[in-house]
Amino acid sequence: MKKNGDTKKAMANALRECMQTSPIDRISIKEITDVCGLNRQTFYYHFKDIYDLIKWMYVYDINEAMAETHEGETNEEMLRRLLHVFDKDRECHLAVYNSRNYYPNLRLEIIGSLTERLSPVFEPSFDHLGFDDDYREFLRRMYALVIFEFIERRARGNAFSSIDSFVESWFRTIESQFRGELLRPNKG
């Protein structure tokens, strides 16, 4: 018997396979379970609907990419790895972005997950600069939204830069903002 994570990954992979030939709005749970050799009851044991599976798939991909820290790895390298994970599955993400039924809510879930996973990148600077909780949350969400926008544009084929250039500019912008905060009179 497969572990829960293995079963969920099998269903996510089956969904990805189905999205290669069908729009996401036309994929049924039966198609997904047929591809991975499971039954509908197993699907409903793990997920309440296809949207729930898609949400799990995105959060899993983000968590996996950002959890795999290697010794001596920088935050820039971690972000680059995350963007490459999304980039290699571009067609799958494009299918979701083009979906009327799934995309609006999923967008918020992805940005929320990115916001949460990016917190360790910012916390030392936030602490040093004495930012209050509301401003910290604003900055986390704003920078996560920029990453999400870049991921979506890459999937659509109209990104404004390469992954390497984006990562460099993203971190440069953060460093400039934080440097500016240190120079700002009457902080707080």
Residue frames as a rotation matrix with the C-alpha (Angstrom) as fourth column:
MET 1
0.578 0.816 0.000 0.00
0.816 -0.578 0.000 0.00
0.000 0.000 -1.000 0.00
LYS 2
-0.170 -0.623 0.764 1.28
0.568 -0.695 -0.441 3.47
0.806 0.359 0.471 -0.88
LYS 3
-0.557 -0.043 -0.829 1.83
0.740 -0.478 -0.473 6.13
-0.376 -0.877 0.299 1.76
ASN 4
0.465 0.820 -0.335 -0.48
0.607 -0.570 -0.553 9.15
-0.644 0.054 -0.763 1.66
GLY 5
0.141 -0.494 -0.858 2.21
-0.390 -0.824 0.410 11.33
-0.910 0.277 -0.309 0.10
ASP 6
-0.849 -0.468 0.244 2.90
-0.015 0.483 0.875 8.77
-0.528 0.740 -0.418 -2.61
THR 7
-0.228 0.860 0.456 -0.80
0.910 0.355 -0.216 8.47
-0.348 0.366 -0.863 -3.43
LYS 8
0.585 0.427 -0.690 -1.21
0.254 -0.904 -0.344 12.23
-0.770 0.025 -0.637 -3.58
LYS 9
-0.286 -0.772 -0.568 1.87
-0.482 -0.396 0.782 12.56
-0.828 0.497 -0.258 -5.81
ALA 10
-0.784 0.048 0.619 0.52
0.456 0.722 0.521 9.83
-0.422 0.690 -0.588 -8.08
MET 11
0.273 0.952 0.138 -2.76
0.869 -0.182 -0.460 11.72
-0.413 0.245 -0.877 -8.46
ALA 12
0.450 -0.184 -0.874 -0.92
-0.172 -0.978 0.118 15.01
-0.877 0.097 -0.471 -9.06
ASN 13
-0.671 -0.738 -0.070 1.21
-0.263 0.149 0.953 13.34
-0.693 0.658 -0.295 -11.74
ALA 14
-0.465 0.605 0.647 -1.92
0.818 0.573 0.053 11.86
-0.339 0.553 -0.761 -13.31
LEU 15
0.584 0.671 -0.457 -3.51
0.476 -0.739 -0.477 15.31
-0.658 0.061 -0.751 -13.36
ARG 16
-0.033 -0.689 -0.724 -0.40
-0.445 -0.638 0.628 16.73
-0.895 0.343 -0.286 -15.02
GLU 17
-0.847 -0.262 0.463 -0.60
0.214 0.630 0.747 13.98
-0.487 0.731 -0.477 -17.63
CYS 18
0.010 0.943 0.332 -4.29
0.923 0.119 -0.365 14.70
-0.384 0.310 -0.870 -18.28
MET 19
0.525 0.189 -0.830 -3.54
0.099 -0.982 -0.160 18.41
-0.845 0.002 -0.534 -18.68
GLN 20
-0.612 -0.784 -0.102 -1.22
-0.074 -0.072 0.995 17.62
-0.787 0.616 -0.014 -21.59
THR 21
-0.901 0.273 0.338 -4.26
0.421 0.356 0.835 16.69
0.107 0.894 -0.435 -23.71
SER 22
0.050 0.996 0.072 -7.30
0.841 -0.081 0.535 18.34
0.539 0.034 -0.842 -22.08
PRO 23
-0.259 -0.026 0.966 -8.23
-0.294 -0.950 -0.104 21.72
0.920 -0.311 0.238 -20.66
ILE 24
-0.974 -0.222 -0.040 -8.36
-0.028 0.294 -0.955 21.54
0.223 -0.930 -0.292 -16.88
ASP 25
-0.488 0.858 0.157 -12.06
-0.798 -0.366 -0.478 22.43
-0.353 -0.359 0.864 -16.84
ARG 26
0.371 0.642 -0.671 -12.81
-0.861 0.508 0.010 19.26
0.348 0.574 0.741 -18.81
ILE 27
-0.575 -0.618 -0.536 -10.76
-0.311 0.771 -0.556 16.79
0.757 -0.153 -0.635 -16.75
SER 28
0.557 0.823 0.115 -12.80
-0.495 0.217 0.841 14.49
0.667 -0.525 0.528 -14.55
ILE 29
0.142 -0.441 0.886 -11.84
-0.934 0.238 0.267 12.76
-0.329 -0.865 -0.378 -11.36
LYS 30
0.801 0.200 0.564 -12.42
-0.059 0.964 -0.258 9.47
-0.595 0.173 0.785 -13.16
GLU 31
0.840 -0.542 -0.016 -9.80
-0.024 -0.008 -1.000 10.39
0.542 0.840 -0.020 -15.78
ILE 32
0.156 -0.809 0.566 -7.28
-0.889 -0.365 -0.276 11.19
0.430 -0.460 -0.777 -13.06
THR 33
0.200 -0.047 0.979 -7.92
-0.744 0.642 0.183 7.99
-0.637 -0.765 0.093 -11.13
ASP 34
0.969 0.139 0.205 -7.84
0.030 0.758 -0.652 5.89
-0.246 0.638 0.730 -14.31
VAL 35
0.608 -0.794 -0.026 -4.42
-0.367 -0.252 -0.895 7.30
0.704 0.554 -0.445 -15.25
CYS 36
-0.266 -0.790 0.553 -2.90
-0.879 -0.037 -0.476 6.51
0.396 -0.613 -0.684 -11.85
GLY 37
-0.410 0.101 -0.907 -4.74
-0.027 0.992 0.123 3.21
0.912 0.075 -0.404 -11.33
LEU 38
-0.982 0.163 -0.091 -6.70
0.090 -0.011 -0.996 4.30
-0.163 -0.987 -0.004 -8.27
ASN 39
-0.308 0.938 0.159 -10.42
0.879 0.217 0.425 4.57
0.364 0.270 -0.891 -7.63
ARG 40
-0.015 0.411 0.912 -12.69
0.092 -0.907 0.410 7.53
0.996 0.091 -0.024 -6.99
GLN 41
0.891 0.365 -0.271 -13.02
0.270 0.056 0.961 6.64
0.366 -0.929 -0.049 -3.31
THR 42
0.149 -0.924 -0.352 -9.26
0.976 0.080 0.203 6.92
-0.160 -0.374 0.914 -2.92
PHE 43
-0.452 -0.255 0.855 -9.36
0.528 -0.849 0.026 10.32
0.719 0.463 0.518 -4.59
TYR 44
0.325 0.708 0.628 -12.08
-0.129 -0.624 0.771 11.55
0.937 -0.331 -0.112 -2.23
TYR 45
0.698 -0.203 -0.686 -10.21
0.702 0.377 0.603 10.14
0.137 -0.904 0.406 0.75
HIS 46
-0.256 -0.938 -0.232 -7.35
0.937 -0.300 0.180 12.55
-0.239 -0.172 0.956 -0.03
PHE 47
-0.994 -0.102 -0.038 -9.03
0.083 -0.936 0.342 15.47
-0.070 0.337 0.939 -1.81
LYS 48
-0.289 0.950 -0.116 -12.48
0.157 -0.072 -0.985 16.99
-0.944 -0.303 -0.129 -1.83
ASP 49
0.856 0.513 0.071 -12.31
0.150 -0.114 -0.982 17.97
-0.495 0.851 -0.175 -5.52
ILE 50
0.485 -0.695 0.532 -9.91
0.826 0.164 -0.539 18.66
0.287 0.700 0.654 -8.38
TYR 51
0.587 -0.240 0.773 -9.28
-0.194 -0.969 -0.154 22.19
0.786 -0.059 -0.615 -7.11
ASP 52
0.842 -0.250 0.478 -8.09
-0.471 0.093 0.877 20.70
-0.263 -0.964 -0.039 -3.82
LEU 53
0.636 -0.628 0.449 -5.68
0.655 0.747 0.117 18.43
-0.409 0.220 0.886 -5.74
ILE 54
0.453 -0.457 0.766 -4.36
0.550 -0.533 -0.643 21.37
0.702 0.712 0.009 -7.78
LYS 55
0.727 -0.149 0.670 -3.86
-0.519 -0.758 0.395 23.40
0.449 -0.635 -0.628 -4.61
TRP 56
0.818 -0.434 0.378 -1.99
-0.057 0.592 0.804 20.50
-0.572 -0.679 0.460 -3.00
MET 57
0.587 -0.588 0.556 0.16
0.809 0.410 -0.421 20.11
0.020 0.697 0.717 -6.11
TYR 58
0.483 -0.387 0.785 1.24
0.114 -0.862 -0.495 23.76
0.868 0.329 -0.372 -6.09
VAL 59
0.735 -0.186 0.652 1.90
-0.668 -0.362 0.650 23.92
0.115 -0.913 -0.390 -2.36
TYR 60
0.810 -0.446 0.379 3.81
0.267 0.858 0.439 20.63
-0.521 -0.254 0.814 -2.56
ASP 61
0.520 -0.623 0.584 5.98
0.741 -0.011 -0.672 21.92
0.425 0.782 0.456 -5.43
ILE 62
0.510 -0.300 0.806 6.75
-0.321 -0.936 -0.145 25.16
0.798 -0.185 -0.574 -3.57
ASN 63
0.788 -0.165 0.594 7.53
-0.580 0.129 0.805 23.38
-0.209 -0.978 0.006 -0.31
GLU 64
0.779 -0.511 0.363 9.70
0.526 0.848 0.065 20.75
-0.341 0.140 0.929 -1.98
ALA 65
0.467 -0.613 0.637 11.70
0.549 -0.364 -0.752 23.30
0.693 0.702 0.167 -3.95
MET 66
0.327 -0.314 0.891 12.28
-0.487 -0.864 -0.126 25.54
0.810 -0.393 -0.436 -0.96
ALA 67
0.885 0.012 0.465 12.87
-0.430 0.401 0.809 22.78
-0.176 -0.916 0.360 1.59
GLU 68
0.784 -0.602 0.150 15.78
0.617 0.732 -0.290 21.28
0.065 0.320 0.945 -0.34
THR 69
0.839 -0.542 0.043 18.45
-0.544 -0.837 0.063 23.55
0.002 -0.076 -0.997 1.06
HIS 70
0.659 -0.720 -0.218 21.96
0.535 0.653 -0.536 22.54
0.528 0.237 0.815 0.26
GLU 71
0.430 -0.570 -0.701 24.93
0.735 -0.231 0.638 23.37
-0.525 -0.789 0.319 2.44
GLY 72
-0.569 -0.727 -0.384 26.25
0.445 -0.665 0.600 26.81
-0.691 0.171 0.702 1.61
GLU 73
-0.336 0.517 0.787 23.28
0.894 -0.088 0.439 27.57
0.297 0.852 -0.432 -0.66
THR 74
-0.986 0.009 -0.167 22.23
0.038 -0.960 -0.276 31.19
-0.163 -0.278 0.947 -0.82
ASN 75
-0.160 0.978 -0.132 18.68
0.118 -0.114 -0.986 32.53
-0.980 -0.174 -0.097 -0.83
GLU 76
-0.033 0.082 -0.996 19.26
-0.879 -0.477 -0.010 33.52
-0.476 0.875 0.088 -4.45
GLU 77
-0.845 -0.334 -0.417 20.06
-0.497 0.778 0.385 29.93
0.196 0.533 -0.823 -5.39
MET 78
-0.748 0.639 0.177 16.99
0.342 0.601 -0.722 28.70
-0.568 -0.480 -0.669 -3.51
LEU 79
0.108 0.808 -0.580 14.72
-0.290 -0.532 -0.796 31.12
-0.951 0.254 0.176 -5.40
ARG 80
-0.334 -0.310 -0.890 16.37
-0.935 -0.009 0.354 30.18
-0.117 0.951 -0.287 -8.70
ARG 81
-0.999 -0.035 0.020 15.64
-0.034 0.999 0.041 26.49
-0.022 0.041 -0.999 -7.95
LEU 82
-0.349 0.937 -0.027 11.99
0.259 0.068 -0.963 27.29
-0.901 -0.343 -0.266 -7.16
LEU 83
0.151 0.406 -0.901 11.56
-0.688 -0.612 -0.391 29.17
-0.710 0.679 0.187 -10.44
HIS 84
-0.656 -0.441 -0.612 13.12
-0.748 0.492 0.446 26.31
0.105 0.750 -0.653 -12.40
VAL 85
-0.834 0.448 0.322 10.65
0.254 0.830 -0.496 23.86
-0.490 -0.332 -0.806 -10.78
PHE 86
0.149 0.939 -0.309 7.77
0.040 -0.318 -0.947 25.94
-0.988 0.128 -0.085 -12.10
ASP 87
-0.030 -0.231 -0.973 9.48
-0.873 -0.468 0.138 26.53
-0.487 0.853 -0.187 -15.42
LYS 88
-0.918 -0.394 -0.052 9.91
-0.370 0.801 0.471 22.83
-0.144 0.452 -0.880 -16.21
ASP 89
-0.590 0.787 0.181 6.17
0.726 0.615 -0.308 22.28
-0.353 -0.050 -0.934 -15.80
ARG 90
-0.902 0.090 -0.422 5.16
-0.170 -0.973 0.156 25.38
-0.396 0.213 0.893 -17.75
GLU 91
-0.717 0.655 -0.236 2.38
-0.207 0.123 0.971 23.79
0.665 0.745 0.048 -19.82
CYS 92
-0.331 0.570 -0.752 0.70
0.832 0.552 0.053 22.41
0.445 -0.608 -0.657 -16.72
HIS 93
-0.542 0.076 -0.837 0.72
0.589 -0.677 -0.442 25.80
-0.600 -0.732 0.322 -15.03
LEU 94
-0.942 0.207 -0.263 -0.53
-0.330 -0.710 0.622 27.52
-0.058 0.673 0.737 -18.14
ALA 95
-0.531 0.784 -0.322 -3.50
0.305 0.532 0.790 25.15
0.790 0.321 -0.522 -18.24
VAL 96
-0.188 0.435 -0.880 -4.37
0.980 0.025 -0.197 26.13
-0.063 -0.900 -0.431 -14.67
TYR 97
-0.733 -0.148 -0.664 -3.87
0.234 -0.971 -0.042 29.86
-0.638 -0.186 0.747 -15.31
ASN 98
-0.901 0.390 -0.192 -6.21
-0.335 -0.343 0.878 29.68
0.277 0.855 0.439 -18.30
SER 99
-0.564 0.706 -0.428 -8.90
0.693 0.687 0.219 27.95
0.449 -0.173 -0.877 -16.28
ARG 100
-0.275 0.568 0.775 -11.91
-0.312 -0.816 0.487 30.05
0.909 -0.108 0.402 -15.38
ASN 101
0.673 0.698 -0.244 -12.97
-0.058 0.378 0.924 27.73
0.737 -0.608 0.295 -12.57
TYR 102
0.620 -0.467 -0.631 -9.70
0.760 0.556 0.336 27.12
0.194 -0.688 0.700 -10.75
TYR 103
-0.150 -0.882 0.446 -7.39
0.705 -0.412 -0.577 30.04
0.693 0.228 0.684 -11.31
PRO 104
0.202 0.180 0.963 -8.90
-0.250 -0.941 0.228 32.90
0.947 -0.287 -0.145 -9.25
ASN 105
0.918 0.175 0.355 -8.88
-0.381 0.144 0.913 31.03
0.109 -0.974 0.199 -5.93
LEU 106
0.716 -0.695 -0.062 -5.72
0.697 0.717 0.001 29.11
0.044 -0.044 0.998 -6.67
ARG 107
0.179 -0.640 0.748 -3.83
0.300 -0.688 -0.661 32.34
0.937 0.342 0.069 -7.31
LEU 108
0.484 0.072 0.872 -4.46
-0.688 -0.584 0.430 33.41
0.541 -0.808 -0.233 -3.71
GLU 109
0.980 -0.109 0.168 -3.34
-0.017 0.792 0.610 29.99
-0.200 -0.600 0.774 -2.44
ILE 110
0.485 -0.847 0.216 -0.09
0.770 0.297 -0.564 30.11
0.414 0.440 0.797 -4.40
ILE 111
0.092 -0.432 0.897 0.72
-0.115 -0.900 -0.422 33.64
0.989 -0.064 -0.132 -3.26
GLY 112
0.737 0.241 0.631 -0.08
-0.637 -0.064 0.768 32.64
0.226 -0.968 0.106 0.33
SER 113
0.904 -0.425 0.041 2.22
0.398 0.875 0.276 29.64
-0.153 -0.233 0.960 0.12
LEU 114
0.219 -0.847 0.485 5.02
0.627 -0.259 -0.735 31.70
0.747 0.465 0.474 -1.43
THR 115
0.356 -0.014 0.935 4.56
-0.472 -0.866 0.166 34.33
0.807 -0.500 -0.315 1.27
GLU 116
0.928 0.061 0.368 4.91
-0.358 0.423 0.833 31.74
-0.105 -0.904 0.414 4.01
ARG 117
0.742 -0.655 0.145 7.91
0.664 0.747 -0.020 30.00
-0.095 0.111 0.989 2.49
LEU 118
0.230 -0.669 0.706 9.76
0.458 -0.566 -0.686 33.27
0.859 0.482 0.176 1.83
SER 119
0.940 0.241 0.241 9.56
-0.077 -0.541 0.837 34.44
0.332 -0.806 -0.490 5.45
PRO 120
0.654 -0.735 -0.179 13.00
0.569 0.323 0.757 33.05
-0.498 -0.597 0.629 6.42
VAL 121
0.019 -0.640 0.768 14.59
0.918 -0.293 -0.267 35.10
0.396 0.710 0.582 3.64
PHE 122
0.126 0.169 0.978 13.32
0.141 -0.978 0.151 38.31
0.982 0.119 -0.147 5.21
GLU 123
0.807 0.424 -0.411 13.14
0.435 0.042 0.899 37.76
0.398 -0.905 -0.151 8.97
PRO 124
0.007 -0.846 -0.533 16.75
0.982 -0.095 0.162 38.69
-0.188 -0.525 0.830 9.85
SER 125
-0.768 -0.268 0.581 16.40
0.457 -0.866 0.204 42.01
0.448 0.422 0.788 7.99
PHE 126
0.210 0.923 0.322 12.92
0.178 -0.360 0.916 42.65
0.961 -0.134 -0.240 9.39
ASP 127
0.648 -0.017 -0.761 14.24
0.753 0.160 0.638 42.12
0.111 -0.987 0.116 12.91
HIS 128
-0.391 -0.908 -0.151 17.28
0.910 -0.406 0.083 44.33
-0.137 -0.105 0.985 12.30
LEU 129
-0.769 0.110 0.629 15.15
0.239 -0.865 0.442 47.13
0.592 0.490 0.639 10.86
GLY 130
-0.899 0.396 -0.186 12.45
0.138 -0.147 -0.980 46.82
-0.415 -0.906 0.077 13.52
PHE 131
-0.727 0.675 -0.128 9.52
-0.391 -0.253 0.885 46.49
0.564 0.693 0.448 11.13
ASP 132
-0.412 0.677 0.610 6.13
-0.742 0.139 -0.656 45.99
-0.529 -0.723 0.445 12.74
ASP 133
-0.512 0.210 0.833 4.05
0.203 0.972 -0.120 42.89
-0.834 0.108 -0.541 11.95
ASP 134
0.590 0.807 -0.019 1.72
0.202 -0.171 -0.964 44.63
-0.782 0.565 -0.264 9.48
TYR 135
0.487 -0.482 -0.729 4.61
-0.815 -0.550 -0.181 46.03
-0.313 0.682 -0.661 7.43
ARG 136
-0.593 -0.695 0.408 6.37
-0.531 0.718 0.451 42.66
-0.606 0.051 -0.794 7.50
GLU 137
-0.131 0.632 0.764 3.27
0.430 0.731 -0.531 40.95
-0.894 0.259 -0.367 6.13
PHE 138
0.773 0.388 -0.503 2.84
-0.202 -0.601 -0.774 43.63
-0.602 0.699 -0.386 3.48
LEU 139
0.044 -0.855 -0.517 6.43
-0.949 -0.197 0.245 43.18
-0.311 0.480 -0.821 2.27
ARG 140
-0.631 -0.247 0.735 6.22
-0.149 0.969 0.197 39.37
-0.761 0.015 -0.648 2.27
ARG 141
0.250 0.839 0.484 3.03
0.470 0.332 -0.818 39.45
-0.847 0.431 -0.311 0.20
MET 142
0.713 -0.006 -0.701 4.31
-0.479 -0.735 -0.481 42.13
-0.512 0.679 -0.527 -2.15
TYR 143
-0.290 -0.913 -0.286 7.50
-0.895 0.153 0.420 40.23
-0.340 0.378 -0.861 -2.93
ALA 144
-0.544 0.201 0.814 5.61
0.162 0.978 -0.134 36.92
-0.823 0.059 -0.565 -3.24
LEU 145
0.573 0.817 -0.060 3.21
0.164 -0.186 -0.969 38.60
-0.803 0.546 -0.241 -5.68
VAL 146
0.335 -0.552 -0.763 6.15
-0.872 -0.489 -0.029 39.72
-0.357 0.675 -0.645 -7.83
ILE 147
-0.728 -0.603 0.325 7.46
-0.471 0.785 0.402 36.14
-0.497 0.139 -0.856 -7.91
PHE 148
-0.149 0.762 0.630 4.02
0.383 0.632 -0.674 34.79
-0.912 0.141 -0.386 -8.79
GLU 149
0.690 0.398 -0.605 3.65
-0.311 -0.592 -0.744 37.33
-0.654 0.701 -0.285 -11.59
PHE 150
-0.168 -0.845 -0.509 7.00
-0.945 -0.010 0.328 36.26
-0.282 0.535 -0.796 -13.00
ILE 151
-0.731 -0.054 0.681 6.05
-0.049 0.998 0.027 32.55
-0.681 -0.014 -0.732 -12.82
GLU 152
0.282 0.928 0.243 2.77
0.336 0.141 -0.931 33.24
-0.899 0.344 -0.272 -14.60
ARG 153
0.592 -0.106 -0.799 4.44
-0.649 -0.650 -0.395 35.36
-0.477 0.752 -0.454 -17.29
ARG 154
-0.574 -0.819 -0.006 7.03
-0.703 0.489 0.517 32.61
-0.420 0.301 -0.856 -17.91
ALA 155
-0.458 0.478 0.750 4.22
0.328 0.875 -0.357 30.10
-0.827 0.082 -0.557 -18.38
ARG 156
0.622 0.775 -0.108 2.47
0.245 -0.323 -0.914 32.44
-0.743 0.542 -0.391 -20.80
GLY 157
0.195 -0.649 0.735 5.70
0.974 0.217 -0.066 33.06
-0.117 0.729 0.674 -22.71
ASN 158
0.452 -0.021 0.892 5.90
0.376 -0.902 -0.212 36.79
0.809 0.431 -0.399 -22.04
ALA 159
0.580 -0.349 -0.736 8.30
0.769 -0.063 0.636 37.07
-0.268 -0.935 0.232 -19.12
PHE 160
0.984 -0.161 0.071 10.20
-0.136 -0.954 -0.267 40.31
0.111 0.253 -0.961 -18.87
SER 161
0.146 -0.987 0.064 13.55
-0.984 -0.151 -0.097 38.62
0.106 -0.048 -0.993 -18.16
SER 162
-0.089 -0.280 -0.956 15.37
-0.170 0.950 -0.262 35.34
0.981 0.139 -0.132 -17.71
ILE 163
0.776 0.329 -0.537 15.21
0.404 0.395 0.825 33.49
0.484 -0.858 0.173 -14.40
ASP 164
-0.059 -0.895 -0.442 18.77
0.992 -0.002 -0.128 34.50
0.114 -0.446 0.888 -13.53
SER 165
-0.708 -0.179 0.683 18.14
0.267 -0.963 0.025 38.15
0.654 0.200 0.730 -14.32
PHE 166
0.318 0.910 0.268 14.87
-0.096 -0.250 0.964 38.12
0.943 -0.332 0.008 -12.37
VAL 167
0.632 -0.113 -0.767 16.49
0.722 0.446 0.530 36.60
0.282 -0.888 0.363 -9.26
GLU 168
-0.474 -0.878 -0.065 19.32
0.862 -0.448 -0.237 39.12
0.179 -0.169 0.969 -9.38
SER 169
-0.585 0.306 0.751 16.91
-0.018 -0.931 0.365 42.06
0.811 0.200 0.550 -9.77
TRP 170
0.512 0.828 -0.230 14.53
0.173 0.163 0.971 40.74
0.841 -0.537 -0.060 -7.10
PHE 171
0.416 -0.421 -0.806 17.25
0.909 0.226 0.351 40.54
0.034 -0.878 0.477 -4.47
ARG 172
-0.677 -0.661 0.323 18.82
0.668 -0.737 -0.108 43.82
0.309 0.142 0.940 -5.59
THR 173
-0.140 0.735 0.664 15.48
-0.044 -0.674 0.737 45.55
0.989 0.073 0.127 -5.11
ILE 174
0.751 0.404 -0.522 15.08
0.439 0.286 0.852 44.11
0.494 -0.869 0.037 -1.62
GLU 175
-0.044 -0.867 -0.497 18.63
0.998 -0.055 0.007 45.12
-0.034 -0.496 0.868 -0.64
SER 176
-0.701 -0.188 0.688 18.06
0.361 -0.925 0.115 48.65
0.615 0.329 0.717 -1.95
GLN 177
0.299 0.896 0.328 14.80
-0.015 -0.339 0.941 48.97
0.954 -0.286 -0.088 -0.06
PHE 178
0.717 -0.045 -0.695 16.34
0.666 0.337 0.665 47.76
0.205 -0.940 0.272 3.18
ARG 179
-0.428 -0.903 -0.040 19.36
0.897 -0.419 -0.139 50.04
0.108 -0.096 0.990 2.72
GLY 180
-0.453 0.353 0.819 16.97
0.105 -0.891 0.442 52.94
0.885 0.286 0.367 2.19
GLU 181
0.657 0.723 -0.213 15.12
0.244 0.063 0.968 52.04
0.713 -0.688 -0.135 5.38
LEU 182
0.222 -0.662 -0.716 18.38
0.975 0.138 0.176 52.27
-0.018 -0.737 0.676 7.33
LEU 183
-0.772 -0.581 0.257 18.96
0.610 -0.791 0.043 55.78
0.178 0.190 0.965 5.99
ARG 184
-0.028 0.871 0.490 15.40
0.417 -0.435 0.798 56.99
0.909 0.227 -0.351 6.50
PRO 185
-0.880 -0.255 0.401 15.09
-0.209 -0.551 -0.808 59.60
0.427 -0.795 0.432 9.27
ASN 186
-0.493 0.701 0.515 12.48
-0.831 -0.206 -0.517 59.05
-0.256 -0.683 0.684 11.98
LYS 187
-0.668 0.245 -0.702 11.81
-0.182 0.862 0.473 55.39
0.721 0.444 -0.532 11.23
GLY 188
-0.796 0.398 -0.457 8.77
0.604 0.572 -0.554 53.96
0.041 -0.717 -0.696 12.91
